[in-house]
Amino acid sequence: MMEEKSMIPDEVVLSKIYFIRGQKVMFDRDLAKLYDVETKRLKEQVRRNIFRFPADFMFELTKEELANWRSQFATSNKEIMGLRRPPFAFTEYGIIMLSSVLNSDRAVKMNIQIIRVFVKLRKTLLTHKDLLLKIEQIEKAISSHDHQLVTLFELIKKLLSENEIRATKEGRNRIGFKKGN
């Protein structure tokens, strides 16, 4: 079966995913744009079906979280227009649930694309996690080698200084012209 062509580039969807409260989320206004509906209408549908959206599916940002998000991204006035109230943040589960309350063809197709982007993101993060673990293992091995090398150099210096002291105490045979006895 041939995979459907994406409606918009995956990078656009990916740029709308934020990390808040330890979760990957998308805001209501970004989802509304992707679904080609008004944010107000999306929120209406969610409120009418609020029982479908438990806390692990969707939450509303606090005013502090919104202020923190704005300051992190230095959003312009144009970008924050319409954000008089903190937006809803939808987790991957909430986005899946949105397809049951928004019945347009575009919403269903966009949901499929968004979920695919979330899966790609998860796979990428797992790949990077594996690489990160390998790097940490190498760093641990190198740091233990560093300690061993420092110890080795200290022992070599100690041996060299002991040999120097012994050589001066024993007296060396002089090289060169010797005066008569």
LINTATA-V604959 format. One record per backbone hydrogen bond with DSSP energy under -1.0 kcal/mol. NH is the residue of the N-H (numbers start at 1). CO is the residue of the C=O. Records with the same first field share a line. If there is no record, write none. Layout:
# LINTATA-V604959
NH=CO, CO
This chain:
# LINTATA-V604959
12=9
13=9
14=10
15=11
16=13
17=14
18=25
20=23
23=20
25=18
26=90
28=88
31=27
32=28
33=29
34=30
35=31
37=32
42=38
43=39
44=40
45=41
46=42
47=43
48=44
49=45
50=47
52=49
53=50
57=54
58=54
59=89
61=87
66=62
67=63
68=64
69=65
70=66
71=67
72=68
73=69
74=70
75=70
80=76
83=80
89=59
90=26
91=57
95=91
96=92
97=93
98=94
100=97
101=98
102=98
108=104
109=105
110=106
111=107
112=108
113=109
114=110
115=111
116=112
117=113
118=114
119=115
120=116
121=117
122=118
123=119
124=120
125=121
126=122
127=123
128=124
129=125
130=126
131=127
132=128
133=129
134=130
135=131
136=132
137=133
138=134
139=135
140=136
141=137
142=138
143=139
144=140
145=141
146=142
147=143
148=144
149=145
150=146
151=147
152=148
153=149
154=150
155=151
156=152
157=153
158=154
159=155
160=156
161=157
162=158
163=159
164=160
165=161
166=162
167=163
168=164
169=165
170=166
171=167
